[in-house]
Amino acid sequence: MASNAVMEETLQILKDHKLRVTPQRHIILAYLVSHHNHPTVEIIRDALGKELPNMGASTIYNTLNTFVDHHLVVELQNGDGSTHYDYFGTPHYHAICTNCGRIVDVTYPGFSDTEKGLEKKTAEISGYMISGNHMEVYGLCPECQIKLGIKNNE
């Protein structure tokens, strides 16, 4: 179960986005906020099964789709054929391993600086009024580099 602070934060997030607060929405969002494992629907269902044993996969899919539509959550594909989900409360991008499918969050100082950042430059070049972004980069994670003999385990 998520901490009281996370439960309060996620309750406010749902209200701020004018989403009806249901136990399912609240607990799924709290799980995503408090876990950075980029889960699939199956992982979420397994993790929350004790708290909401009657919650089916379709409820989770529908809830996640609502969160995606409201820009609370992003969908990620990592090459394993399944869709992974990530709460996007703090701007970051994703590095995805092309060998094992591992997904990690990446950010650095100034990454979300809209005055000088990616969104401003994109708006200048394209003329678009930018409302958000989602970026993924692909490569081999450190573990796969070692496993494939590309990098020594030092």
Beta strands, then each sheet from edge to edge (+ up, - down):
strand 1: 73-77
strand 2: 83-87
strand 3: 93-97
strand 4: 103-106
strand 5: 136-139
sheet 1: 1+ 2-
sheet 2: 4+ 3- 5-
end
